[in-house]
Amino acid sequence: MDLAVATGYSLRYVGDVERGTKSATLRTMNDLATLFNVRLGSLIAEAEALLGRKERQDKTPSAGKGRSSRRRA
């Protein structure tokens, strides 16, 4: 709610962006960078790093992943 008030964006839009149901526009990202006193490029680089980390985790096989836990008769 504080972020919506500080940026002037609606609470619904900010919530949608936070949940990932909507993507922030470059204008929105620039407004956030300005609000937090960081460079837009730094904000984008950090987002890319976080997404890359998540993609690598998603590709890492888990122990027993894809195996059924039920015994066959």
N, C-alpha and C positions, 0 to 999 in steps of 0.2 A: 504494500500500500504506500509506503514511504517513497519507494522508487517511482511509482506512478505519479505521485504528487510532485516529486522533484523534477521529473521529466516532462510533465504535462500530458503524458499518454494515459489512456483509459486503464483502469484497473484490470479490465477484462483482457485488453491487448497485452499488458505486461504479464499477466498470469499465463496467457497462451504462449508467449515467448519463453517464459520460465519452464513450462511443462513440455515445450518442444512441439506443440501442436501448430505453431506458426513460427516462421523464420523472421528474424529481425532484418529490417532493411538497412542499407548502408547509412541512411540518414539517422535511423534509430541508434545504430552502433556508434556513429559519430557523436550523437547527443550523449550517450552513455560514457564514451571516452572523455568528452569534455567535462561531464559531471564529476567523473572520478579523477580528472586531471592526469590522464594517460594519453599517449599517442594512439590514434586509431590503428596504426600498423601493429603496435604492441598488443592491442586487444585482439586483433585478428590472429596474430602469431600464437598467442596463448590459447585461443580457441582451437586452432589447428593442432597444436601440441596435445591438447586434451582429447580431441577427436581421434588423433593417431594412436594415442595410448589406449583408448577404448577399443578401437578396431583391432589392435594387437591382442588385447585381452580376449576379445570375442573369437579370435582365430586360434587361441591356445586351447588344445584339447584338455578336457577335464578327465580325471580318473573315472573310468566306467561310463563316460558319456556315450549315449547312443545304445547302451546295452539295457536290455530288459531286466528288471529286478525279479521277475517271476521265474520260478523254476519250471523247466519243461518236464513233462511226465514221460 
